[in-house]
Amino acid sequence: MKEHRPTPERPSPGEPALDARVEELTRRLVSVVNGATPEQRPALREYALELLREGTEIGDTVQAPPAGATGARPGGSNPIGIALLLGMLALPALLLFPPVGLVLLAVAGVMGVWGVASILLAR
């Protein structure tokens, strides 16, 4: 006696064209499996399901970061790097415009402390 299985539900109402293509491919696969001998059918059925899972799980996996990638900030800004650049700009500015140079040097110091603190707190 044939075992009764409920009809699978569609995951969501999709495009009718895609649904029709999936149903047509399923009919073709069913005809190939049913054309095999009764001893081969269970193995073919499992093989078809395995191939379907392998072929469709590619897009579902989470992409791993590339090798050698560090925990860089998403915005791409590094407080220590900005502090170094501001420090280099502050030195000539100290000679030409001492108040501006002092402000740049102070901002560079704050950015440097912030960068070191963020590295230490992230660990």
C-alpha positions as CSV (number, residue, x, y, z in Angstrom):
1,M,0.0,0.0,0.0
2,K,1.3,3.4,-0.9
3,E,2.0,5.7,2.0
4,H,0.0,9.0,2.0
5,R,2.2,12.2,2.2
6,P,0.7,15.6,2.5
7,T,1.3,18.0,-0.4
8,P,4.2,20.3,0.4
9,E,3.2,23.9,0.9
10,R,4.8,26.6,-1.2
11,P,7.2,28.8,0.8
12,S,5.7,32.0,-0.4
13,P,3.6,33.1,-3.4
14,G,6.3,33.6,-6.0
15,E,6.3,34.3,-9.6
16,P,4.0,31.9,-11.5
17,A,6.7,31.4,-14.2
18,L,9.2,30.2,-11.6
19,D,6.6,27.9,-10.0
20,A,5.8,26.4,-13.4
21,R,9.4,25.8,-14.2
22,V,10.0,24.1,-10.8
23,E,6.9,21.9,-11.3
24,E,8.0,20.9,-14.8
25,L,11.5,20.0,-13.7
26,T,10.0,18.0,-10.8
27,R,7.8,16.1,-13.2
28,R,10.8,15.3,-15.4
29,L,12.8,14.1,-12.4
30,V,9.9,12.0,-11.2
31,S,9.6,10.3,-14.6
32,V,13.3,9.5,-14.6
33,V,13.2,8.0,-11.1
34,N,10.1,6.1,-11.8
35,G,11.6,4.7,-15.0
36,A,14.3,3.0,-12.9
37,T,14.0,-0.5,-11.4
38,P,12.3,-0.7,-7.9
39,E,15.6,-1.5,-6.3
40,Q,17.3,1.7,-7.8
41,R,14.5,4.1,-6.9
42,P,15.3,4.8,-3.2
43,A,19.0,5.4,-4.1
44,L,18.1,7.7,-7.0
45,R,15.6,9.6,-4.9
46,E,18.2,10.2,-2.2
47,Y,20.8,11.1,-4.8
48,A,18.4,13.7,-6.4
49,L,17.7,15.2,-3.0
50,E,21.4,15.4,-2.1
51,L,22.2,17.1,-5.5
52,L,19.3,19.6,-5.0
53,R,20.5,20.5,-1.4
54,E,24.1,20.9,-2.5
55,G,23.1,23.0,-5.5
56,T,20.8,25.4,-3.6
57,E,22.7,25.8,-0.4
58,I,25.5,27.8,-2.1
59,G,23.7,31.1,-1.8
60,D,22.5,30.4,1.8
61,T,26.0,30.2,3.3
62,V,27.5,33.1,5.1
63,Q,30.5,34.5,3.4
64,A,33.6,34.2,5.5
65,P,36.0,37.1,5.5
66,P,39.0,36.8,3.2
67,A,42.1,35.3,4.7
68,G,44.3,37.9,6.4
69,A,41.4,40.3,6.9
70,T,41.5,42.0,10.3
71,G,38.7,43.4,12.3
72,A,38.9,46.7,10.4
73,R,36.4,49.4,11.2
74,P,33.4,49.4,8.8
75,G,33.8,53.1,7.9
76,G,37.5,52.5,7.0
77,S,38.8,55.1,9.4
78,N,41.5,54.3,11.9
79,P,41.9,56.7,14.8
80,I,45.6,56.0,15.1
81,G,46.2,56.6,11.4
82,I,44.3,59.9,11.6
83,A,46.3,60.8,14.7
84,L,49.6,60.2,12.8
85,L,48.4,62.3,9.9
86,L,47.2,65.1,12.1
87,G,50.5,65.0,14.0
88,M,52.5,65.3,10.8
89,L,50.4,68.3,9.8
90,A,50.7,69.9,13.2
91,L,54.5,70.1,13.2
92,P,54.8,72.5,10.3
93,A,51.7,74.3,11.4
94,L,53.4,74.9,14.8
95,L,56.1,76.9,13.1
96,L,53.8,78.9,10.7
97,F,50.7,79.3,12.9
98,P,51.3,78.2,16.5
99,P,47.7,78.4,17.6
100,V,46.5,76.2,14.7
101,G,49.5,73.8,15.2
102,L,48.7,73.4,18.9
103,V,45.0,72.7,18.1
104,L,46.0,70.1,15.5
105,L,48.5,68.5,17.9
106,A,45.9,68.3,20.7
107,V,43.3,66.7,18.3
108,A,46.0,64.3,17.1
109,G,46.7,63.4,20.8
110,V,43.0,62.8,21.5
111,M,42.7,60.6,18.3
112,G,45.8,58.6,19.3
113,V,44.4,57.9,22.8
114,W,41.0,57.0,21.3
115,G,42.7,54.6,18.9
116,V,44.7,52.9,21.5
117,A,41.7,52.7,23.9
118,S,39.5,51.2,21.1
119,I,42.1,48.5,20.4
120,L,42.5,47.6,24.0
121,L,38.8,47.5,24.7
122,A,38.1,45.4,21.6
123,R,40.2,42.5,22.9
